[in-house]
Amino acid sequence: DAPSEPPPPPADDGPPPPATERLYLTYEGNFLLHCDATVLRCTATPRDDGRVDVALAVNRSVFHPQGGGQPSDAGVARHKISGVELRVDKVAF
């Protein structure tokens, strides 16, 4: 038996997700270190070194993006039930 090939990616990812609520823009949000959020879209891109880059679109975030010469926030996105963690290295909107 020949190994099965993975299915092709979907032709259309659908409409873009709604804008992320940027909690850091509020006075109270500036002091938050974590928040609950819903993943609206997730895409994975394999790298040449065998690792995978994952891009998440979420409904709300405390992570501040890069701008004004400052690097973006970094941290961890953790699945509330499974405990699976993704390292956050870059934030973009």
Backbone torsions as a table, in degrees:
resi	resn	phi	psi	omega
1	ASP	NA	132.6	177.2
2	ALA	-77.3	143.3	177.5
3	PRO	-62.2	141.9	179.4
4	SER	-77.2	145.7	178.7
5	GLU	-90.5	149.9	178.3
6	PRO	-66.0	153.3	179.2
7	PRO	-66.0	151.5	178.2
8	PRO	-67.1	154.2	178.4
9	PRO	-66.8	155.4	178.4
10	PRO	-61.9	145.5	-178.3
11	ALA	-70.4	-30.1	-177.1
12	ASP	-135.6	126.7	178.8
13	ASP	-81.0	-0.8	-179.5
14	GLY	86.5	-174.5	-178.8
15	PRO	-67.9	155.8	178.3
16	PRO	-64.7	148.8	178.0
17	PRO	-68.1	160.2	177.4
18	PRO	-63.9	163.2	-178.7
19	ALA	-61.7	144.9	178.0
20	THR	-77.6	133.3	174.1
21	GLU	-71.8	118.3	-176.0
22	ARG	-92.8	91.9	-174.2
23	LEU	-62.8	-27.8	-178.0
24	TYR	-68.9	-11.2	180.0
25	LEU	-80.1	-10.8	178.6
26	THR	-99.6	157.1	179.1
27	TYR	-58.1	-48.4	-179.0
28	GLU	-64.4	-37.8	-178.1
29	GLY	-65.2	-25.9	178.6
30	ASN	-63.0	-19.6	-177.4
31	PHE	-102.0	-3.0	-179.4
32	LEU	-77.9	138.4	175.7
33	LEU	-107.3	-13.4	177.9
34	HIS	-157.9	163.8	176.3
35	CYS	-158.5	158.8	171.2
36	ASP	-82.4	142.4	179.3
37	ALA	-147.6	158.0	176.3
38	THR	-107.2	131.4	176.7
39	VAL	-76.8	121.8	-179.6
40	LEU	-94.8	-29.0	178.9
41	ARG	-156.7	144.3	178.5
42	CYS	-138.8	126.0	176.2
43	THR	-127.3	140.9	-179.6
44	ALA	-119.1	134.4	179.4
45	THR	-125.5	114.8	178.4
46	PRO	-65.5	145.3	176.9
47	ARG	-107.8	162.8	179.9
48	ASP	-63.2	-25.5	-177.9
49	ASP	-86.7	8.0	178.3
50	GLY	90.8	-10.5	177.6
51	ARG	-84.7	173.1	-178.2
52	VAL	-129.4	130.2	171.9
53	ASP	-89.4	131.7	-179.7
54	VAL	-118.0	130.6	175.8
55	ALA	-111.1	126.7	178.6
56	LEU	-113.8	137.5	168.4
57	ALA	-109.4	123.4	-177.0
58	VAL	-121.7	162.2	-177.3
59	ASN	-79.6	-19.8	179.1
60	ARG	-156.1	153.1	-175.7
61	SER	-154.6	146.1	171.0
62	VAL	-99.4	-7.9	-180.0
63	PHE	-72.6	130.0	178.6
64	HIS	-93.6	133.9	179.5
65	PRO	-76.8	168.8	175.4
66	GLN	-66.5	146.3	176.7
67	GLY	170.0	151.7	177.7
68	GLY	61.4	29.2	-180.0
69	GLY	84.4	-3.5	179.4
70	GLN	-95.6	141.0	175.6
71	PRO	-71.0	158.9	177.5
72	SER	-72.9	161.1	175.6
73	ASP	-63.1	159.3	175.0
74	ALA	-134.2	158.5	-180.0
75	GLY	170.4	-142.9	-175.9
76	VAL	-136.3	138.7	168.5
77	ALA	-105.8	121.9	-174.7
78	ARG	-119.8	130.8	175.4
79	HIS	-71.7	127.3	-172.0
80	LYS	-62.8	-34.1	-175.9
81	ILE	-93.7	-50.8	-174.9
82	SER	-80.8	-24.1	-177.2
83	GLY	82.3	0.2	178.4
84	VAL	-60.8	134.5	-178.1
85	GLU	-116.6	141.2	172.2
86	LEU	-118.8	130.3	177.4
87	ARG	-75.6	132.0	178.2
88	VAL	-98.9	113.0	-179.4
89	ASP	-105.1	-25.1	-175.5
90	LYS	-145.9	140.0	179.2
91	VAL	-123.3	131.1	178.5
92	ALA	-142.8	150.0	177.0
93	PHE	-124.2	NA	NA
